[in-house]
Amino acid sequence: MPFERIFDESYPRVYDTWESNGVKYIVQDLPAEDDETAIKILVDNLCTDEVLCNLSELVKDPESVHGIVAYWRYYLAKRMSLGCYAEINGEKKLVGLNVCYVGCKGEHDDLEIIGKKWKNVYDVLEYGESKYDVYALLGMDKILHALGLVVAREYRGAKFGARLLNARTPLSLSQGVKGTATVFTGIASQTLAYKCGFTDALVMPISELAEIGLDYPKNDDRVIKFMIKKFE
């Protein structure tokens, strides 16, 4: 059976709060009314800066931007994503988010991947996942997957990414999910993931992607990492 979130009176639930320089910050469930703001943050920041999107020049292909936005909208509607908000003068502003959903063993969403550049990115995920069984590795039949963690540029450097990653634990456990898996493509995000308790499931050189026919540099010595974490 496909996973469906359990909703109760606590939704949208708050997972973390803190103050910095007189501003209150909140990590909570991302409600539907903020989906379009979330999409804008993703397009303006992740589509340009994330390693695979950047190498694929995804933002230069409007069809691919449309395709990845449709993909994000589909998974945001699962209502398992996290939002990071700044509260200023009583008004909350979305400044970062993590697109998440729960996947179940043996199930696969058959979504149309629209756009050549977006397909060049998506095929990396498919190729990596074909090389190992994340459900067997974690010993679970359902896990929390993530499809983009992003913080707006003007709010970077304040460790909001770590707050979002750590909020996956109470979010998941509240739904009976005990593990998570994510692809981390940048050195900074990989370092952060280690600090937040993630371990490597698969390490793949970007040069290998060129070898299998995808449009990536053959001489790029960086690696992307498929990483996992169990929640205790």
N, C-alpha and C positions, 0 to 999 in steps of 0.2 A: 504493500500500500504506500502511495506517496505520502511524504511527511506533510502534516499540516500543523501550524503553530497553535498552541493553546493560548487563548486570550482570556484574561480576567480583568478585574477592576484596576490592577496595577499598571496596565498598558496605557501610555508608553512608560515603561519602567526606567528609572534612573539607576545607573550602575556605578557612577563615579562623579564626585564634585570636588572642586578645589578653587582657590583664589590666587591670582597673580597680578601684581601691579594694580590692585583695586578692581579687577575684573573677575567675575565669577564664571567658571567654566563647568560645563555639564556634559557627561557622556550618557546617552540614553538611547532607547529604541528610536529609530527614524520613522516618524509618522508619514502617512501618505501625502499630507498637505505640503510636505517639504521635498517631495520627490523631484519636482522640476528645478528647484534650487540645487539639489544634489547633482542632478544631471549637468547643470551649468558648471559646477565646481569640477566635476569629472572631466568634462570636455575642455575647459579652460586650463586645467592643470595636469591631469593624468595623461590625456591624449597627446600632450606636447612633451612631457617630461619623462614618462615611464620608458624604460630602455627599449622594449620591443616596439612600442608605438612610435617612439622617436626614430629608431633605425628604419622602420617601415614607412616613415613619413606619412602616417595615417591622416593627420589633419589636412594634408594637401588633397585628399580624395573625399569629396562631399558624400559620395555613396558609402564609403567606409565609416565616416562619422555617423551617418544615419544608421548604419548597421550596428555599430557598437552601442549607440544610444538605445536602439530597440532591445538589444541584448540586456543592457543594464535595467531598462524599465521592466522587463519580464521578471528579473530576479528581485528588484526592489519590491515588486508586488507580493513577494513571498513574506514580506514583513519580518525578516530576520536581520535586517541591516542596522548598523549603529551610526548615530550622528553625534558629532562634537559641536557644542554650542557655546558661544560667548554671550553672557548676559550683561547688557549695558543699559543702565537706567530702566531696568525692568523689562527691557526688550531682548528677546533671544535671537541670535543670529547664527545660522549654520556656518561653521568654518572648516569642517572636516567630516569625513565619513568613511565607513568601511562597508562595501556592498557584500552581503553574506546570504547564504542559503544553506539549507540542510539537504544533503544528497544521501540516497539510500542505495545499498549494495544491489547491483543488478538492474538498476533503473538509469535511464539516460534521456535527458530532454532533447527532443529532435527539433532543434531550432534552425531556421535558415540563416546562414552566415552570408550577409550581404556586403559586397565591396571587396575588391582585390587586396587592398592594404589590410583591412580588418581580418580577412581570411589568412593573410600571412602571419598575423599575430595569433589568431585562434588556433591555427594548425600546430603551433609550438605547444600549446596546452594539450591538444589531442595526442601529439607525438610523445610528449613526456608521460602522459597518463597511460599510454600503451606499454610503457617500459616497466611498470610496476603496478601492483594491486594495493592501493592505499587502504582499502578496507581490510584486507588480509594482514597488512603490515601493522595496522592499529588494533586488529582483532575486534572490529566493530562492524555493525551493519548499517550504521548511519553516522555521518560526521558533518561538521560545519565547514563548508567551503567558503572561500572569499574570492571576489572578482574585482578587486580594486580598493586599495586604501590610499586616501589622498587627504592632504591638508592644504588649504588655500595658501598661496605663496606668502602673503603678508603675516601669516600666523605660524610659519615654519620655524623650527629651531627651539620650540618650547616643549618638546617631548610629547606632543599630542598623539603622535603615532603609537607610542608605547601605551598610552591611556586607552586608545581604541583596541589595540591588540589584547591588552589585559582584560578589557570588558567582555571579550568573547567568552571568558570562563563562566561568569555568572549568567550571561545570556544563554549559553549552551546548556549548562546544568539545570537551568529553570525549565528546559524543554526535554530533559532526559538524554541529552547528547553529551558524550564524554571525550570527544576528540575533535581536532580541526586540522585542515590541510590547506596550504596556500603556496603559490609560486611567488618567490621573491626574486626580482630581476636586477635590482641595483645593489651596489656594495653597501650603501648606508642602510637600506631596508633589510638586507641579510644580517648585518651586524646587529641591528635592532631586534630582529627575530631571535637571534641567539640569546640576547639579554633577557628576552621575554619567555625563554624556556623552550623554544622550537629547536628541533634537530633535523639534520638532513635525511631526506628519503631518497633523493636523486639529485646529482650534480651534473649539469650538462653544459659543455662549452658552447658558446654562441657559434663558433666555427663549425660545429657539428650540424647546425641547422642549415648552413650552406651546403654541406655535403649531401643532405637528403633532398636538396632541390628547392629549399625556401630562400627567399630573397634577403639574405643577411651576409655581412662581410666574412670572407674566408679567413681573414687574418686577425679577427677580433678575439683577443685572449681572455675576455671576461666570461664568467659563467652565470647561468641562472640556476636557482635552487628550488626544488620542490621540497617543501618542509612540512613537518608534522608536529603536533603537540597533543599529549594526553592530559586531560583534566583530572586531577586527583580529588 
